[in-house]
Amino acid sequence: MSRVTSAFVAALITLILGGFLLGLSLTSEGINLVVGPSTPGKITFLFVGVAIVFVLQYFREHVGRFTTHMRSDQRMELPSFLRSSQQQRIWTMFVIIGLLLFPFLSSRGAVDIATLTLIYVMLGLGLNVVVGLAGLLDLGYVGFYAVGAYTYALLNMYFGVSFWVALPIAGGLAALFGFLLGFPVLRLRGDYLAIVTLGFGEIIRILLNNWTDLTGGPNGIARIPKPTLFGLEFSRRPSEEGATTFHEFFGISYSSEYKVIFLYLMALLLVLLTVYVIRRLIRMPIGRAWEALREDEIACRALGLNPTMIKLGAFTIGASFAGFAGSFFAARQGFISPESFTFIESAIILAIVVLGGMGSQLGVILAAIAMTVLPELAREFDEYRMLLFGLMMVLMMIWRPQGLLPMKRPHMELKRD
Amino acid sequence: MSESIYYFLQQIANGLTIGSTYALIAIGYTMVYGIIGMINFAHGEVYMIGTYVAFIALAGLSMLGIDNPFLLIGIALAVSIVVASAYGFSIERVAYRPLRSSKRLIALISAIGMSIFLQNYIRLAQGSRDIAMPSMIKGGFLFGSPEGSHIMISYMQVIIMVTTVLCMVGLTLFITRSRMGRACRACAQDIGMTNLLGINSNNVIAVTFIIGASLAAVAGMLLGLYYGVVNPYIGFIAGLKAFTAAVLGGIGSIPGAMLGGLILGVSESLTGGYLTAEYKDVVAFSLLILILLFMPQGILGKPEVEKI
């Protein structure tokens, strides 16, 4: 086929793809279904799309060259001033100090968004252990997140357990769920594992939705108390007789901003801990075993590693981070319902890991920031968010499966002088 | 016969109806898996698109004044098959073909991305609300006394089962008798060797996707008419259930997908009828997990050997 014909065929197929679904719209009128032309915007979009496909197909060779270039492009790496470990340490200190000062210098809304971002950073880092390092595709990660959130909410509702006590329990329980699920299923091959974890996530959500006596069903659980600072509450008045609030204790006037800043700092602390723990784990034998297993399972078995136990380690540790993040999420929101734990949430976290570069911590952190801050900045973009996430996942796999900032293997370097 | 037997038979009939549509969708999974060894995660979305296109075609045709239900359904089915096939073909071309030599995980992530993309594309194009279709074919066969205990099998249920059987027979003939069908089987055995023997495996794979998408469109139209409602999110659950059916029957095996679909449909219907309706979906997922754990090769599949 000549270039023109193949471009023409591609454009025609695009017209078939879009013509019915973008060009026409269904509406109910009374009991009847009526079909009519859709909005001019959608129709313009359709023809622009057809034109783009025609042009891309016509200049296919050029596009192909560009994509091979993208695949092997080495320029997107850490800048050279971050290479040596000493400089890294100094920069890390600067960034941490900057993050600590951030809430005092910016608006309340910005701090709130930053807290949300930090939750996603934590989830991304946790899933990165499972997907990026161990190479196990977990599509039910949100299930563990839900376990963490509901653990705190339910323990508090029925037994009045405080956040700080519930946090380790939530992490532990999520890890236990991960262990119990992982133990039988980790012997499965990669793509089956993905589907089984997806099923598990859905089962958790359906259970939460239907077990109305315990979880309140679709109505969720409301009025979950915020965390306290060594027993000091951040509310205007203490919730119990005799308790002191934060502003009374320090003798300053009440401001609701303290609470927001406190939550931000707590999230930051949790994220820093997560980063630290995972950083250490990567350098430990188990971390190296995860990556080895991801690359070649048969070779690992030949070397005497027990694949199931190693995978189980990754799965359990990843789940526990989701549990921590979940209980913090419940405390921050003050309200949770099964709606917050749908498959879409799992997909967003997966998209963060994929965009950041599987295995790379810095990449995942930057991706989480990009994925949560961008939609907040451009509200009108919000509607197209999931559409673009999906598209991005496909394009990333085709062009840069290693992610934007792929992980550099930890290696020793000789001192130059 | 007593009341309870009628009730049981009614549940079986309903289960077989739903199960045969699961079987139609499951064939798309099982054929693709058999040939290129990947889970086409976006297949459920093709089913959803099939329903939308069928509804658009039905509404459009009845506005043009065609009111013979069989003509209406026939034309709408054809339109839906054409559009869904175009989707199946394009999905493979855009999202899977460039990744043929990559790891399984990479292709699966791409498929998940495609699924999310399609779901949201339809949400933006057609709105996220339920779209209801007035039922076109009313009435049915009644066995037993109309006042007392009876089984009711609606004409729609009959149409679903007959269409499914026709599709299955057609597919079996295609796979066993035609040249292309033989090429499909050859690719499932050994894709590299098939290429060496002068068969363009790219074409075979494209045909596989088109067949899968067409059957999903048939299922989409039938289930759309049966339930009378569509929204952009139906593809996700339907896809998962059909995948369960494919795994249950033994992934890669076409008769297995048919059998798996029917078993899943009946067991779901029995759970809904006797235990609880809320946990119907849990049954499907638990079944999936249990099969994968204890019988990963399914009922009619071959055990997989890991080659070094």
Interface residues (C-beta under 8 A of the other chain):
Chain A: I13 T14 I16 L17 F20 L21 L22 L24 S25 L26 S28 I31 N32 L33 V34 V35 S38 K42 G135 L137 L139 P184 V185 L188 R189 G190 D191 Y192 A194 I195 V196 L198 G199 F200 E202 I203 I206 L207 N209 N210 I298 F343 I344 A347 L350 A351 V354 E383 Y384 M386 L387 F389 G390 L391 M392 M393 V394 M396 M397 I398 P401
Chain B: M38 I39 I49 Y52 V53 F55 I56 A57 L58 A59 G60 M63 V79 V82 V83 A86 Y87 F89 S90 V94 A95 P98 L99 S102 R104 L105 I106 A107 L108 I109 S110 I112 G113 M114 S115 I116 F117 L118 Q119 N120 Y121 I122 L124 A125 Q126 G127 I131 A132 M133 P134 F236 L240 F243 V247 E278 Y279 D281 V282 F285 S286 L288 I289 L292 L293 P296 E304 E306 I308
